[in-house]
Amino acid sequence: MNSGAIGAHKRGGVDMTEGSIFRHLLRFAFPLLVGNVFQQLYNTVDTWVVGNYVGDNAFSAVGTVGPIINMLIGFFLGLSSGAGVVISQYYGAKQEKKVEETVHTALVLTFLFSVLFTVIGIAMTPLALRLMKMPAEVMPEAKTYLTIYFAGIAGLLFYNMGAGILRAVGDSIRPFIFLLVSALTNTGLDLLFVLRFHMGVEGVAYATVISQAFSAVLVLLILVCSRTCVRVSFHKLRLHADLCRKILFVGLPAALQAALTSFSNIFVQSYINYFGPDCMGGWTAYAKIDQFILLPMQAVALASTTFVGQNLGHGDTARAKRGVSISLWMALISTLLLMLPIVVFAPPIVSFFNDKPEIVVFGTQFLRTISPFYLLCTINQIYAGALRGAGNSRAAMLIMLFSFVLFRQGYLFIVSRFISNTVFPISMSYPAGWGVCSLLTLIYYKKFNFGGKSLLGTPPADAADTPAEQR
């Protein structure tokens, strides 16, 4: 074992600044992918249980409130990505004291946002459902689910921040294990509360909240008991102003992009809801499967973020760029392999969630029309992840806001009023936005100067070898 590997071992993570790039990315992304699969099972299991054991209206209610939940969750995940980038760069630079201070600052921020999001989430639920044009027969179940979900949102936030801290130092194994345990707990509680206690939508909501709290406890225990630079000591919990600014500098653009995109998707969902509960049910089934198709590229993108962050912190720009190229090919191939069987076997997959014939027809057409365009998503996901790892999340934010909010809403307005007010041209607003986003992200990435300053305030070591006109 070389000295760099020994140092990484002592610091409790994985040093990605040397060794095989593909192996680092694969070893990081694979457990993250599997972990994210189990994280998606939270809402997917909820949807399956209500679709098969509660009723069609409950199925539509639980399955279509995702944009409302993601508006707050996405904002926080953007902030947590900022903490991850700062930690990964300090970790790559071997500045353990700064890693420790950033960890404590991040957890204090998590506590503050937990309180804030609980209040905001419960308060905004009625208005958000009205903006979504939720049908009257679906409204009660949707409101019940969201109110309980937001009341227990702290567990999800603390898990994601804690897991993000571990991933920033190269540890994606333990977050995966905690998600596995939590997802199994959620499944068991879903069945117990719905089948045994007949709690309906309330039961699946409580099962989700309890399971998320369990995963938060597990990841926080690891941080408290750690003997590495990410160890949490309660007496050290405080906001370090300089580190808070760095976290917000990277995380706030990603947070705003995620929140505004989800807010925009509330209006997209309102277009779908216009066509009635069966169309909503088909869209719900599509959306659950959609989340799984996205997972490989998202896992590789997160691996790319950590890889770029560590290598730029270490001063190796060329290695960071090679990692991005390898990440893109990994994402393209894995997405293609996952997409093909889903397109072929779309009807039985949709019927797994709800076997009502009208819902199966809608869901199948959504899957077969939209799924091939996921290959476009890999471009914007990987390059945006690389830009965030380099500390430049502002460009990714602006491009995604333009593509997923302004362009998508303009597309919907024009198509619904002047071309065809039918559901499938409207559903193509998603692929259209992905295509625009990927094109703009690719153009920006090709012009981006990786030889500039890192978040640590010092130029990478190989910047001196970069021609002056490119610096």
PyMOL commands that set and color helices and strands:
alter all, ss='L'
color gray80, all
select helices_A, chain A and resi 3-11+21-53+56-64+66-92+96-131+139-151+153-168+173-196+200-225+234-236+241-273+277-314+317-344+346-353+357-389+393-419+423-427+429-447+461-465+468-470
alter helices_A, ss='H'
color red, helices_A
deselect
rebuild
show_as cartoon
